[in-house]
Amino acid sequence: MATAATAWLASLDPAQHGLAQRPGPAGGAEAEGERLRWHYVPTDHGGLPLGAQRPVQQSLAMALLATGLSVAGYVTVCGVMGLENVLDRAEGFPRGGDRERYRDPGLYYLRVFGEPGSGTPWGWRFGGHHVSLNNLVVDGRVRAVTPCFIGANPAAAPLLGAGTLRLLGATEDLARDLVRSLSPTLRARAVLLDRAPSDILSGNRPRLPAAGGPRRDDGRLSLTAQPLGLPSGELGEEQHRLLEALVSAYVDRVPDGVVPPVDVDGLHVAWAGSTDPGQPHYYRLQGPRLLVEWDNTQQGGNHAHSVWRDREADFGLDALAAHRAEHHRS
């Protein structure tokens, strides 16, 4: 990862470099505030956009991106970026605003924080419409990969031969299959509301609230520190396997061994909205170190958002605290 980041930075001219690199976590409050800023809408994510790079620079940027993703994760993210062309057509190739092209696959931004391979904490962020990847390296190891956001608009699009492109299809279907497999009694506990929220509840907050979040629908959908929904300990054997596969659809975005295994026995499963395919819906998996949110509600249930977060380790704040305690003892 450090080698790829160094190679990309070395390929840039001074003007590009000014956008591409910022101080690392030790650079003060302003620098750290920029590192903790993230989006998943089509706006300036901070950094050097792919469209402002020469082809060889774009290739080096994608090589860095690939170091933080599994093969499946890389393919999915590349597919999401390509959907900007599909969305452009669906919306009639709109003009106007502050960009020459509103749906632009060149508007994915890469920024490096700190000095790769220097021995001090450093990281990088890659973001654009429906993608936000945040990596931190401390003491030579990848210590954080969250928040990790991947969305898809459209969530489903036609292919030749009556096929359908669904980049996040399994991430949706596994959760639906799990909830639909529950007995009526258990399903009533997992389904918190018969209608889905318009978006993920955590939004793009830099940090998840320590003791709860915004209240929705009299608390039935609130993102609270104490998880809502059905405890995984009440699932049957086959349902447990579905839950494991669903969790893997998130943590397998990154290479093997980067994050520790997730203990699904500590998770709660929550759903809102219809369980019928093609209808707006939302689900959440929550445990001590895992928060997963999914919604597919916009455009009539054809616009998906999914995020993977860790209340303690987002942006590597826990690893940075441990590093400072170890290396800055008085």
N, C-alpha and C positions, 0 to 999 in steps of 0.2 A: 504494500500500500504506500509506504514512504517512497519507494523507488518510482512508482507510477506518478505520485503527486509531484515529486521533484522534476521528473521528465516533462510533465505538463507545464509547470511553472517556468522551466528553462526555455520552453518554446515560445513564450509570449514576449511581445514588445513592451516597452515601458508603460504605454497607455493602457494596454490590456492588463498588465500586471497590477496596475493601480486598482482595478476592479476585482482582480482574481484573488488577492491575498489580503488578509487582515491579521492583526495581532491575535495570539492564542489566548487561552484562559487566564494566563498571567498578565494580560495586557491592560487590566483595569476594568472598572465597572462598565464603561461605554463599550469597550471591545466585547466584553462578555454579554452585554445586552444584545449586541448584534448577533452573536453566535446563537443565542437562545431564541432569536426571532425566526418564526417559520410560518409558512402559508401552504394552502393547497388550491388556491384560486388562481386565475390567470392574472398575476400582477408581477411587479419586480420583486423577485425573491432575494436579491442581493448577490452580486457576483458577476462573472463574465458569461453572457449568454452564448449558447452554441452558435447562434446565427452571426455573432461578431467574431468568429474564429475561422481561420483557414482550415481546409480539410484535414491536414496533418494534425493540427491542434485539436480539432474535434475528435480525431481518432485517439489521441493521447488522453483527452478528457474522458472518453468512453472507457478507455483502459483503466483509468482510476475508478470510475463507477463500477466496473466489473469486479474489482478487488473486494468491494463491499457487499456483493450479491452472489447468491448461488446462481447456477446456470438458469434454473427456472425463474428465479427472481429477476435476473437480467433480461431474459426474454419477455417477461411480463411488463417490466418497466419500459422497454423499447416499444412494445405494443401499445402501451398507454400513450406514449409520445406520438406514435403514428396515428392514433385516433384523432388527433387534432385536425388532420386532413379530412377525415370522415365527418367530424363535427362541422367543419367549415362548409362542406357541401350541404349538410342537413340544414344549416342555418342560412343558406343562400349566399355564401361567401360575403359576409357583411363588410362594409367599409366604415370609416369614420373613427372618432375617438382619438386617443393619443398614440395609437400604433398604426403602422401602415397595414398590418394584417392582424386581425383580432385573434383568430385561431391559428397560432404560429408554432410549428414544431421546433423552430429555432429559438424560442423563448424559454429555454430550460437553462438555469443558471448554476454555475459551479463556483464555489469559493472555498479556499483553504484558509484555515485559522492556525497561525503559528508556523513553526519551521519543521517540516517533515523530517523525521529521522534525527532530530537534534538532541534527543534525550529529554526534552521538556514536553509537557502535554501539547498535543496539536490535534487538529481534526479537519473535517471538511463537510460541506453541505451541498447537496444537489437538489434543486427544486424547480418546479414549474407547475403548470396546470395538472392537478391530480397526482403529483409526485412530490414527496419530501423525504429525503434520506439524510440522516444526521449521524455522523461517525466521530468518535473521539478515541484517540490513542494515548495511553498513559503508561509510562515505563515499558514501552515497546510492545504493548498488547492492545488490541481493540477492546475498549472497556464499555462502550455504549454504541448502540445502533438505533436507539429510539429517541424521539418519536419517528415512526416509520409509517408513512401514509402512501397508499396506492388507491387510486380511484379509476373509474372507467365511464366515459360518456361518448357513445352509447355503451350501456352494459351488454347489450346484445345487438349484433348487426348481421345482415344477411351475407352469406357466401354463396359462390356458385355451387351447383349441384344440390340445392336445397339445404346447404349447411348453414351453421350459425357460428359467428365469432363471439365467444364469451370469455374474455381474458380472465375474469374473476368468477367464472361460473361455478367451479368446485367450491370456492370459498362461500358462495351463497347456498349451493345445494346441500352441502354437508350439514349446515346449521338447520336448514328446513327439514331435512330428513330426520335429524335428531329430534326436533320438537314434534314433528308429526308422528314419530314412533312412540311418544309418551302415552301413558294411560290418560284418560280424561282427568283424573284427579291430579296427576303430576303436571299435565299440560296446563291446567288452570293455575298452577303455581308458577310455571315458567313464563306464561304469557301475561305480561303485566298490564297490557292495554290493548284494546282492539283496533287502535289506530297508531300509526308510526309517526315519530317526530320528523321534522323536515330535514334534519341533518344529525350528524354525530353530536352528542351532548358536550363532549370535552372540547370541541372546537379546536382552535390553534393556540390554546393557552400554553405558555412556556412551561408552567408547572401545574400538575394536577392538585386540586385543593386537598389539604391534609385531612380535613374532617368533613368532607361533603362537597356538594356543588349546587348548581341551580336547581330549584325545585320545579318539577314539571308535573302537571296533572295531579295536584294534591299529593305529590310525593311518590306517586306510583312508578314514575320513570326516573326519579332523581338519581343522579350519579353521586352516590354516597360512599364514605369510607367503608361502611359495612355493606357488603354486596347484597343486592336484591335478586330475587329469582329463585331458581331451584338448585340446591346443592348437588354437586356431582356425585356425592356419596350415595344418592338415592337412585342413580341410574343403573340399569341392567348391564350385563356384559357387552351386548352388542351396541348399546347406546354409549357405553364407555369407550368403545373402539371408535365410534363416530366422533366423539368429543376429542380423542387423541388425534385423529386425522384432521379435524378442524383446527386445532391448535397448531399442528404442523404446517397448515396452509399459511400461517403467519410467520412462525419462527423459522421456517425453511426458506424464507426470503433471503436469508444471509447464509454464508458458507457454514458447513458443518464445524462444530466445535467453537464457534464464536460466542454463542450464548449457552448457559447451562441448561440442562433439560428442565422442562416445565412439569411440575407435579400437578396433574389435572385433578387429583383428589381434593385439592383445595379451592377449586373453581365453583362459581355459580353461573348458571345459564339463564339468561333473560331474553324475552322476545316481545315485540310489539308490532301490531298490524296483522295483516292477513297471512296465513300460512299457505295460501294458494300461489303457485308459480305465476310470475308476471304481475303480481299485485304489490303495492307499496308495503315495505316491511323494514324492521330494524331488529338487530340482536346485539347482545353484549355478553362477553365472557369476562369475569372479574375474579381475581384472587389476590393474595398478598403482594405478588410481584408482577402480575399480568393484568392489563386492561386491553381488551379488544372491543372495538365498536365497529359496527357495520350498518349502513343504511342504504336502501335502494328505494327511494321515494319520489324523487323528482322525475320529470318527463314521464309521468304515469308508471313509475317503477322500472325505468330504463336508464338510470343514472346512479352509479354505485360509488360509495365512499367506504374505505376501510382503513382503520388505524390500529397500530400496535404500540402500546406504551407500557412503561414501567414506572410506577409512582416514585420509587426510590432511585432509579438509575437513569431516568431520562436525561439526555445530554451528558451523562457521566458525572453528574454532580456528586454522587457518592464516592466515585473513584478519585475525583479531584480532592475531596475533603481528606480521604485517606492518604493520598500522595502528599498533600501539604503537611499533614500531621507527621508523616514519616521523614520528610526532607527538610522541614523547617522547624525542627525542635530547637528550643533555646538552650 
